[in-house]
């Protein structure tokens, strides 16, 4: 599943709203509970685990992409 599709599905928003600039602060649907669900979905989809600091850092789609890249995952593939 593409990163944008995973984020959209988890947050319950249209995929066309998902860009690297989308942040937890400017998306009403991105609640703290959805953040937990998003981290879990990312871990399942990409077979990785995130520590608490990584989970906190992932406050935008761009930040999620960066954390995944740091783990050697090509989210654009």
mmCIF file of the C-alpha atoms, coordinates in Angstrom:
data_MODEL
# 
_entry.id   MODEL 
# 
loop_
_atom_site.group_PDB 
_atom_site.id 
_atom_site.type_symbol 
_atom_site.label_atom_id 
_atom_site.label_alt_id 
_atom_site.label_comp_id 
_atom_site.label_asym_id 
_atom_site.label_entity_id 
_atom_site.label_seq_id 
_atom_site.pdbx_PDB_ins_code 
_atom_site.Cartn_x 
_atom_site.Cartn_y 
_atom_site.Cartn_z 
_atom_site.occupancy 
_atom_site.B_iso_or_equiv 
_atom_site.pdbx_formal_charge 
_atom_site.auth_seq_id 
_atom_site.auth_comp_id 
_atom_site.auth_asym_id 
_atom_site.auth_atom_id 
_atom_site.pdbx_PDB_model_num 
ATOM 1  C CA . UNK A 1 1  ? 0.000   0.000  0.000  1.00 0.00 ? 1  UNK A CA 1 
ATOM 2  C CA . UNK A 1 2  ? 1.289   3.451  -0.857 1.00 0.00 ? 2  UNK A CA 1 
ATOM 3  C CA . UNK A 1 3  ? 2.070   5.750  2.055  1.00 0.00 ? 3  UNK A CA 1 
ATOM 4  C CA . UNK A 1 4  ? -0.563  8.302  0.980  1.00 0.00 ? 4  UNK A CA 1 
ATOM 5  C CA . UNK A 1 5  ? -3.191  5.599  0.705  1.00 0.00 ? 5  UNK A CA 1 
ATOM 6  C CA . UNK A 1 6  ? -2.310  4.189  4.132  1.00 0.00 ? 6  UNK A CA 1 
ATOM 7  C CA . UNK A 1 7  ? -2.467  7.634  5.756  1.00 0.00 ? 7  UNK A CA 1 
ATOM 8  C CA . UNK A 1 8  ? -5.765  8.480  4.038  1.00 0.00 ? 8  UNK A CA 1 
ATOM 9  C CA . UNK A 1 9  ? -7.370  5.179  4.974  1.00 0.00 ? 9  UNK A CA 1 
ATOM 10 C CA . UNK A 1 10 ? -6.222  5.354  8.588  1.00 0.00 ? 10 UNK A CA 1 
ATOM 11 C CA . UNK A 1 11 ? -7.252  8.968  9.089  1.00 0.00 ? 11 UNK A CA 1 
ATOM 12 C CA . UNK A 1 12 ? -10.475 8.582  7.116  1.00 0.00 ? 12 UNK A CA 1 
ATOM 13 C CA . UNK A 1 13 ? -9.683  11.379 4.672  1.00 0.00 ? 13 UNK A CA 1 
ATOM 14 C CA . UNK A 1 14 ? -9.530  11.522 0.857  1.00 0.00 ? 14 UNK A CA 1 
ATOM 15 C CA . UNK A 1 15 ? -6.148  10.524 -0.529 1.00 0.00 ? 15 UNK A CA 1 
ATOM 16 C CA . UNK A 1 16 ? -5.908  13.794 -2.446 1.00 0.00 ? 16 UNK A CA 1 
ATOM 17 C CA . UNK A 1 17 ? -5.619  15.626 0.904  1.00 0.00 ? 17 UNK A CA 1 
ATOM 18 C CA . UNK A 1 18 ? -2.453  13.705 1.762  1.00 0.00 ? 18 UNK A CA 1 
ATOM 19 C CA . UNK A 1 19 ? 0.825   15.464 1.020  1.00 0.00 ? 19 UNK A CA 1 
ATOM 20 C CA . UNK A 1 20 ? 4.143   15.748 2.832  1.00 0.00 ? 20 UNK A CA 1 
ATOM 21 C CA . UNK A 1 21 ? 2.899   19.086 4.213  1.00 0.00 ? 21 UNK A CA 1 
ATOM 22 C CA . UNK A 1 22 ? -0.101  17.522 5.993  1.00 0.00 ? 22 UNK A CA 1 
ATOM 23 C CA . UNK A 1 23 ? 0.455   17.770 9.764  1.00 0.00 ? 23 UNK A CA 1 
ATOM 24 C CA . UNK A 1 24 ? -1.314  16.610 12.865 1.00 0.00 ? 24 UNK A CA 1 
ATOM 25 C CA . UNK A 1 25 ? -1.988  20.278 13.684 1.00 0.00 ? 25 UNK A CA 1 
ATOM 26 C CA . UNK A 1 26 ? -3.856  21.113 10.474 1.00 0.00 ? 26 UNK A CA 1 
ATOM 27 C CA . UNK A 1 27 ? -5.896  17.927 10.088 1.00 0.00 ? 27 UNK A CA 1 
ATOM 28 C CA . UNK A 1 28 ? -8.853  17.658 12.480 1.00 0.00 ? 28 UNK A CA 1 
ATOM 29 C CA . UNK A 1 29 ? -9.205  13.964 11.711 1.00 0.00 ? 29 UNK A CA 1 
ATOM 30 C CA . UNK A 1 30 ? -5.615  13.293 12.880 1.00 0.00 ? 30 UNK A CA 1 
ATOM 31 C CA . UNK A 1 31 ? -6.393  12.837 16.572 1.00 0.00 ? 31 UNK A CA 1 
ATOM 32 C CA . UNK A 1 32 ? -4.157  11.266 19.198 1.00 0.00 ? 32 UNK A CA 1 
ATOM 33 C CA . UNK A 1 33 ? -6.088  8.011  18.830 1.00 0.00 ? 33 UNK A CA 1 
ATOM 34 C CA . UNK A 1 34 ? -5.655  8.110  15.048 1.00 0.00 ? 34 UNK A CA 1 
ATOM 35 C CA . UNK A 1 35 ? -1.918  8.718  15.611 1.00 0.00 ? 35 UNK A CA 1 
ATOM 36 C CA . UNK A 1 36 ? -1.712  5.450  17.538 1.00 0.00 ? 36 UNK A CA 1 
ATOM 37 C CA . UNK A 1 37 ? -3.659  3.680  14.788 1.00 0.00 ? 37 UNK A CA 1 
ATOM 38 C CA . UNK A 1 38 ? -1.436  5.251  12.126 1.00 0.00 ? 38 UNK A CA 1 
ATOM 39 C CA . UNK A 1 39 ? 1.776   4.137  13.843 1.00 0.00 ? 39 UNK A CA 1 
ATOM 40 C CA . UNK A 1 40 ? 0.354   0.624  14.162 1.00 0.00 ? 40 UNK A CA 1 
ATOM 41 C CA . UNK A 1 41 ? -0.716  0.575  10.507 1.00 0.00 ? 41 UNK A CA 1 
ATOM 42 C CA . UNK A 1 42 ? 2.733   1.770  9.422  1.00 0.00 ? 42 UNK A CA 1 
ATOM 43 C CA . UNK A 1 43 ? 4.425   -0.904 11.518 1.00 0.00 ? 43 UNK A CA 1 
ATOM 44 C CA . UNK A 1 44 ? 2.239   -3.594 9.953  1.00 0.00 ? 44 UNK A CA 1 
ATOM 45 C CA . UNK A 1 45 ? 2.514   -2.315 6.387  1.00 0.00 ? 45 UNK A CA 1 
ATOM 46 C CA . UNK A 1 46 ? 6.285   -1.845 6.415  1.00 0.00 ? 46 UNK A CA 1 
ATOM 47 C CA . UNK A 1 47 ? 7.249   -4.613 8.906  1.00 0.00 ? 47 UNK A CA 1 
ATOM 48 C CA . UNK A 1 48 ? 9.074   -2.200 11.227 1.00 0.00 ? 48 UNK A CA 1 
ATOM 49 C CA . UNK A 1 49 ? 8.824   -1.048 14.818 1.00 0.00 ? 49 UNK A CA 1 
ATOM 50 C CA . UNK A 1 50 ? 8.986   2.521  16.009 1.00 0.00 ? 50 UNK A CA 1 
ATOM 51 C CA . UNK A 1 51 ? 10.245  3.666  19.390 1.00 0.00 ? 51 UNK A CA 1 
ATOM 52 C CA . UNK A 1 52 ? 8.342   6.315  21.329 1.00 0.00 ? 52 UNK A CA 1 
ATOM 53 C CA . UNK A 1 53 ? 10.513  9.179  20.056 1.00 0.00 ? 53 UNK A CA 1 
ATOM 54 C CA . UNK A 1 54 ? 9.979   8.152  16.427 1.00 0.00 ? 54 UNK A CA 1 
ATOM 55 C CA . UNK A 1 55 ? 6.241   7.933  17.050 1.00 0.00 ? 55 UNK A CA 1 
ATOM 56 C CA . UNK A 1 56 ? 6.237   11.453 18.486 1.00 0.00 ? 56 UNK A CA 1 
ATOM 57 C CA . UNK A 1 57 ? 8.395   12.807 15.635 1.00 0.00 ? 57 UNK A CA 1 
ATOM 58 C CA . UNK A 1 58 ? 5.926   11.519 13.033 1.00 0.00 ? 58 UNK A CA 1 
ATOM 59 C CA . UNK A 1 59 ? 3.694   14.597 13.202 1.00 0.00 ? 59 UNK A CA 1 
ATOM 60 C CA . UNK A 1 60 ? 3.466   15.132 9.445  1.00 0.00 ? 60 UNK A CA 1 
ATOM 61 C CA . UNK A 1 61 ? 3.415   12.949 6.363  1.00 0.00 ? 61 UNK A CA 1 
ATOM 62 C CA . UNK A 1 62 ? 6.848   14.299 5.456  1.00 0.00 ? 62 UNK A CA 1 
ATOM 63 C CA . UNK A 1 63 ? 8.178   13.340 8.892  1.00 0.00 ? 63 UNK A CA 1 
ATOM 64 C CA . UNK A 1 64 ? 6.692   9.843  8.514  1.00 0.00 ? 64 UNK A CA 1 
ATOM 65 C CA . UNK A 1 65 ? 8.413   9.514  5.146  1.00 0.00 ? 65 UNK A CA 1 
ATOM 66 C CA . UNK A 1 66 ? 11.725  10.624 6.698  1.00 0.00 ? 66 UNK A CA 1 
ATOM 67 C CA . UNK A 1 67 ? 11.506  8.179  9.618  1.00 0.00 ? 67 UNK A CA 1 
ATOM 68 C CA . UNK A 1 68 ? 10.732  5.332  7.206  1.00 0.00 ? 68 UNK A CA 1 
ATOM 69 C CA . UNK A 1 69 ? 13.635  6.304  4.969  1.00 0.00 ? 69 UNK A CA 1 
ATOM 70 C CA . UNK A 1 70 ? 15.931  6.345  8.017  1.00 0.00 ? 70 UNK A CA 1 
ATOM 71 C CA . UNK A 1 71 ? 14.896  2.724  8.532  1.00 0.00 ? 71 UNK A CA 1 
ATOM 72 C CA . UNK A 1 72 ? 15.877  1.903  4.945  1.00 0.00 ? 72 UNK A CA 1 
ATOM 73 C CA . UNK A 1 73 ? 12.350  1.775  3.583  1.00 0.00 ? 73 UNK A CA 1 
ATOM 74 C CA . UNK A 1 74 ? 11.718  3.251  0.139  1.00 0.00 ? 74 UNK A CA 1 
ATOM 75 C CA . UNK A 1 75 ? 8.183   4.570  0.499  1.00 0.00 ? 75 UNK A CA 1 
ATOM 76 C CA . UNK A 1 76 ? 8.146   5.681  -3.122 1.00 0.00 ? 76 UNK A CA 1 
ATOM 77 C CA . UNK A 1 77 ? 8.677   2.171  -4.473 1.00 0.00 ? 77 UNK A CA 1 
# 
